[in-house]
């Protein structure tokens, strides 16, 4: 089993997150075990070593209210740079003709478009946490293409701890793990909760807390030498 993020540092960060949000290590671990079994049986199972290496910059798309404008900017100025799409942004990107290299999802978004991206060649990184076990069981066996698992606790076969908590900041951790030292954020709004229409709408107060956590984790990555900037 592989820790991609520094284990001791991530354990400390996870403890900080647990102090702010109602997380259960045991439930997160159970979800991780379930996902490991599902991917192990999947014909598209993919290992860490089989993931593409990133050289230079990568654009990470979130699902903030600036998604449409930032997609326009990407197509005009950054289309030569590979894209990692966080969950719900996938639908909009595909509709705009932008094919993500990787889709990062805990399956809150519209899985029809996540699967469409996979059919067209995107690698899907599926995240396990204590609240999505039923979703994992229902969706993962039906996904096409190449699959990798991610977790925020102890890794398991085909499920790696890249670091990160929300789909957005986890995408940045993934970019770093694959070799990128410059991450351009698009469709990111860390100041106000926003959901893509396809996302499962949950408690906005929890979403605000998650945005605070995302901000902390992005600062951590900057301290580790990752250049993070907003698309412009």
N, C-alpha and C positions, 0 to 999 in steps of 0.2 A: 504494500500500500504506500502511496506517495503523498507526502506533504510538499506542495509546490511553494507555498508561502512559508516563511520562517515559523516553525511550530510554536516556539515559546512566545514569540511576539504576537502571533495570531491568538493564542490562548488568552493572553492578556487583553487583547482587543475584544475578543468574544465576551470576556467577563464584563467589560465596560458596556457592551451592547446589551447584555443580559440585565444589567443594572437599570437600563432605561426602558426596556421592552419585555413583555411577558414571554420569555423564551424558556424552553425546556431542553436541556442537553439530551436527556433520554429520548424525547420525542424526535428531536433532530437526528439522533443516531439511528433510531428505528427507521425513519424515512430513508436515511442513507443506505441502510441494509436492504430495504425493499428495492430501492432504485438499483443497487448493485446487482441484485438478482434479475431484475427486469432487463437491464442492459446486457448482462452476461448471456442471456438467452436471445438477444436481438441480433439479427444478421448484420446489422450496421455498426456493431460495437467497435469503438475506436479507442486506441490507447493514447496516452500522453505523447509518446514518441512518434505517433502518426499524425499529430497535429502540425499544421504549417508553422514554420518559423517566420516571424515578422522582422523585417529589416527597415529601420526608419520609422516613419509616422504611421499611425492608424487613426481612423475617425470612429469614435464611439457614439452611436445615436441613442438618446433616451427618448422619452415620450412627453416632454414638456410642451407648454403652449406655443413655443417657438419652433416646433418641429417642421412645419411647412416652410417657413422662411429659411431655416437652416438647411433643409433639403435643397432648396433653390441655390443657396450659396455653395453647397457641396457640388452640385452638378455644374455650376459655372466655374469653380476655381479648384476643386479638390478631387475631381472624379478619378484621378490617377492613384489615389490613396485607398487602400483596402478598408472595408467597413465591418465593424462589429455592431450588430443591432441588439439592443436590449428589448426583449419581449414584444410589447405592444407596438413599438415603432416599426416592426417588420411589415405589417400590413401596408402602412403608408409608403414605405420604401419600395416595396414591390410594385405598388400602384404607380409609383413615379419612375419605374424602370431602374431602380438601384438594387443590385443583387448583393446582399451581405456575404462576406466570406464566412462569418460565424454568426449564429443567433444564440443569445444567452437568455434562458427563460426558466421561470418556475411554473410555467404553464397557466399563468393568470390571463395571458393574452389570448387572442383568437387563434386556436391551434390549427385551424384550416390554413391560415397564412404561414404559420410556422412550418407546417408540413409541406406547403407549396414551396417555400424557400428551400427546404431539405431536398425535395424532388428536383429542384433546379441546381443543386450542388452545394448549398450552404451546409456547414457542419453545425449541428444543434447541440449546445451544451445545456443539459437539463439539470436544474438544481433541486435538491431534496431538502425539505424542512418539515418541521412537525405538523404544519397545517395543510400540506398538500399530498398526503399519502394516497388518499382515494383518487385524486387527480392523476398521480403518477401511474397507478394501476390501470386506470381507464385509458390513458392517452399513450403512454410510452410504447406499448406493444403495437400500436397502430401507426406510429411515426415511420416515415420512410427515410432512406438515406443514412448518413453517418451520425452516430450518437456518442456523446461523452457525458459523464455525470459529474456534478460538482456538489460540494457539501460545505457546511460551515463548522463541522465537527471532525471526528476521526474519519479519514478516507478509507475506502474499501475498493476491491477490484473494479476497475473502470469508473470509479467515482473519486475525484481528486479534490483536495482543498487548495484552491487557488487564492483564497482570501476573498474578501468582499461580502457584502450583506444584501443590498438591493441589487436588482438586475443591472442597474446602471453602473454603480461603483464596482460590482463584481466583474463587469465587462472590462473595466480599466485594469483591475488586478490581472485578469486573463491576458490582456494585451501585454502587460509587463512580463508575465510568465513566459510568453511566447517570443520575447526578445525586443519588444518595442520600448523605446525610452522617450518617445514623444507621442502624447495622446491628445487628439483634438476632440473636444466635446461638442456635440451638436444635439439640438433638441433637449438640452439640459436646463432645467429651471429649479435651482435648489432653494428658492425663496418661497414658492407657493405650490401646494399640492395640485397635481393635475393628472388626469387619467386620459389615455387614449380611449376613444369610444368602445373599443373591443375589450378593454381591461375589466376585470372583476372589481367593482367599486366596493371598497371597504371603509372602515372608520377613518375619516380625514384627520382626526387627531393623531391616530397611529401613523398615518402617512407623513405628517409633519415631523414626528419623532424619527421616522426612518430617513427623512431628508437631512435631519441634524446628524444622524449617524453617518450618512453618505458623505457629508461635508468633512467630518472627522477622519474618515477613511481615506478620502482624497488627499487631505493634508498629510496623512501618514505616508502615502505614496510619493508625494512631492519631497518629503524629507528623505526618502530613500532614493532620490535622484531621478524620478520620472517627471519629465516636463509635461505639465498639463495646462492646456489653454482652451479657450472657447473659440469656436469657429467665427470668422469675421470676414 
